Amino acid sequence: MSYVLGHNQYGKAEVHVVRVFRDDPKAPHDLVDYNVSVSLSGDFEDAHIHGDQSKVLTTDACKNTVNSFAKEAGDAVREPESFAVALADHFIEVPQVNGARITVEAVPWTRSHDNAHAFVKNGDYVRTATVTRTADDTSVVSGLKDLTVLKTTDSEFHGFYQDKYTTLQPTNDRIMATAVTAQWAHDGTDVDWGKAFDEVKDAITGAFAAAYSYALQHTLWEMGSAVLDAVPSVAEIRFSCPNKHHFVVDLSPFGVENNCEVHHAADRPYGLIEATIKRNEDVDKSSAYDPGQAW
């Protein structure tokens, strides 16, 4: 029988590299902490079908490139987006490569007690960036994940469709909590990446705090709208947000009144709400994201 090779890609995943900026002996040190994944697609059919590796750039070379570019790319390394662009620009020059995707997870560190070279790891969230490069185009998607937010009121959930399996009771006052994963696609690459990231994060957290919520779906809409209002370079933003349920504990068996004060924080199962908010219906940035084998 004759078979056909479908989409294939390969690379080095999760190269953990920490870069310390110490070029000026009189200046405080800066650092970035990145987890970098490289994925290449192109003319690699012979490697799969015939075992011919003559066109395969080794994954070890991908790792070495990431580590070397942490110095070679200079100030571009300071932002995950610009570092990913520099790597993608390099890999697309390999003759048999027609697509390069670089994904970077950036763990934030903050300076400790104004010390010039001491830092504290910030576990509040992870910053992400994905750059997709072809011969004709460069697409940049910024993002964050594990940004946990909660508010104790200004949230309700009622009027929902009910069938015979519905047991959830409607409520006019509840805790709203989620761990935000968000990715936003930019219209181009001429962007102040650090400033744009801070503005998006502020818009997300500000809208979460300020907007009255009728459902987590409603909150995603408010957060996405706030981002598009605040950052002109963002064409669309995608959210994936678990509903971190907090159930009011029934204390009546103990003769204790519980007026939405004592809750059980359940970790699973959880509702998972996902949505994309775009500037207009003509925006299509699907190729900019990392869909894995679908690319």
N, C-alpha and C positions, 0 to 999 in steps of 0.2 A: 504494500500500500504506500501511497505517496502522502506525506504530511507536510504542513506548512508551519514554519516558525512564526508565532505571533509576537506581540510587543515584548521586548526584553530590555532590561537595564541592569547595571551593576555599579558597584562603587565601594567606598569605605564608610561604614556607619559609626557614628559616635566617637569621633576623634576629640578627646578632651584636652584642650590646650588653654593654658593660662599665660597671658602676656602681661609683663610688668613694664611700664613706661618709666625709665630711669635715665634718660639721655642727659638731662640737666641735673648735675649733682646738687645744685642749690634748690631745686624745686621738689615739692612733695611728690611721692610716687603715685601713679595711677595704675589700675589694673583692669583687665577684662577677663572673664571666665566663660569660655565657650565650649559647647558640645556641638561639633560640626559633622554633618553627614554629606557625602558626595555621591551623586547618582548620575551615571553617564548612559546615554543611548546612542546608537549609531550602527555602523557596519560591523557587526559582531556575529553575523550568521555562521561563519565558518567555525568559530569557537564552539558554538553549540552543536552543529551538525557533524563537523569533521574533526573536532578536537584540535583545530589549528589556532594557536594562540598568538600568531604573528601580529595581529592588530590590537591585542588586548593590552592596554595600559594597566599595569598591575594595581591592585587595590593598595598594596604597600606604597607604591609611588603616590597614590592619592593621599594617603596619610602623611607621607613626607612633604608633599606640597603644602598641605594645610599647616603643618608645623613651621615650615620655612617661610611661608607667606605671612605668618604671624609676626615676623620681623620684616620681610621684604616689602610688604604692602604699606608700611609706615603708618601714617595717621588714619588711613582707611580702616585699620584694624580697630579703631576706637568705637565704631558703630557696627553692629552685626550686619546691617544691610549693606554698607559699603564694603565690608570684608567679604561678604558673600558675592557681591558683584565682581570684586577683584578676582576671586577664585573662579567664578563662572567664566569671566573673560579669558582666563588662562586655559581652562579645560576645553573651551569651544575651539581653540586653535589647534587641538590635536586633530589631524586630518580625517580620521575615521569617526570622530565624534560629531553628531549633528544636534545633540541636545544635552545640556548640563543643568542639573538642578542641585543647588546648594541649600541646605537647611541648617540654620544655626539656632541653638538655644543658648541664651545668655543669662547667667545667674547674677543678680545684682549684689554688689558689695558696697557698703557705705563706710566712710572714714570713721575711725574710732577715736572719740575724744579729741578731734582736731589733730591727731598724731599724723606726722608726715608719711608714715609707712605702716600703719596698723589699721586693719579693716575688720568689720563685722559682716558676716553673711546675712543678706536680707532674704528671708524665706517667704516673703509676702506673695511673690509671684515669680514666674520665669518669663523673660522676654524672648520672642521668637522672630525669625526672619527666614523667608524662603525666596530665593532668586532662581528664576527659570530663564535660561539663555539658549537661544538658537542663533543661527547665522544672521537672522533678520530682526530679532527682537529680544529685549530684556524686560522681564516682568518682575516686580518686587511686591511681595506680600509681607507686611509686618504683623506682629501679633503679640499676644500674651496668654499665659495659662496659669491656672491655680490662683487666680485673684479672688480670694474669698471675701464676700461682703454680706452684711446682715443689717437689717433694721427691725426694730421691735414693734412697729406699728405702721400705719399708713399703707396697709396692704389688706386686701380682702379677696374672697373667691366664692362666688355664688352664681346662681342662674345657669349652671352648666347642664348639659344634656344628661338625662338619667335613663338607665335601663334597669332590668331586674337584678343586675349584679352591682349596681351603684349603692355603696354604703357610706361614702364620704359625706359628712354633714357640711352644709354651707356655713361660711363664716364672714363676718363683717370686720374682723380685727384679728390679725395673725402676725407671727414672725415671718419675715421674708428673708431667705438666705440662699446664696448660690456661690459656686466657684466658677468664675467666668473664664471661659476659653473664647478668645476673639481673634480673628484674623481679618486684616483689612488690606485691600489691593489699592495700590497707588496708580495714578494716571501716567506717571513718568518716573524718571530717576533723578531729576534735579530737585532734590528734597533735602531739607535739613532734618536728617533722620532722628536725631535725639530730640529736637524741639517737637517734631510731629508726634513722636511716641508719647512724650509727656502730655501734649495737648489731648491726644486720644484717651489716654488713661484718665486724665482729669475729667474729660467729658463723660466717660463711662461711670466713674465713681460719683461725679456730681449729679448726673441724671438719676442714678440709682437712689441716691439720698433724697433728692428733691421731688421726684415724680411720685404722685399717688398711684399705687398699683392695684389694678383690678385682676391681674393674673401675671405670672412670670412672662407669658407671651407679650403682654402689654408693656412690661418693663423692658424687654429686649427692644421693642419698637422705640421706646423713649430714649434708651441708651444709644441705639444706632442713629436716630435722628439727631441727637446732640453731637455725635461724632462728625456727621456730615456737615452740620452747621459750623463746627469749630475748625475743621481741617480741610481746606479746599483740595489738597492733593489726593484725598481718599475718594475713590470711585464707588466703593461698596465695602460693607463690613459684614462678616459672618460670625454668628454667635453659636456656641454650644454650651448650654448651662444646665447643670443638674439642679433640681429643686431639693435643697437640703431641708427636709421636712422637720418641723418642730411641732410635736403634738402636745396639746395641753393634757397634763396628767389628771386623772380623776381622783381627787383626794376626799371625795364625799364619804367613802367607807370609813374614813378616820375622823369624820366630823369636822373637816377642814375645808374652808372655802378657797377655791383657786380661781382667781379672776385674771386669767391669762398671765399668770406669774411664774408657775412652775411647769417646765416643759420636758418632754423626752426628745432628745435629738437623735433621730434615726439615721443610720448611715446607708441602709439599703432595705428594700428596693427604693428607688427614687425616680421621680419624673425627670425626663430629659427633654429639654425644650431647645429647639434649634431654629434659627431664622437668618435670612440674609436681607439687609436693608440697602437698597441701591439708590443712586441719585435719580435714575429714570429707567424705564423698562428697556432701553436700548443698551444699557451697560451689560457687557458679558465678559467677565474676567475669569471664567472657569478654568482656562488653560494656565492661569497664573498660580493656582493652588497645587498642592501635592496630592494627587489622588492615587498614588502608588501605581499599580499595574494598569490602571485605566489610562495613564498618560501615553 
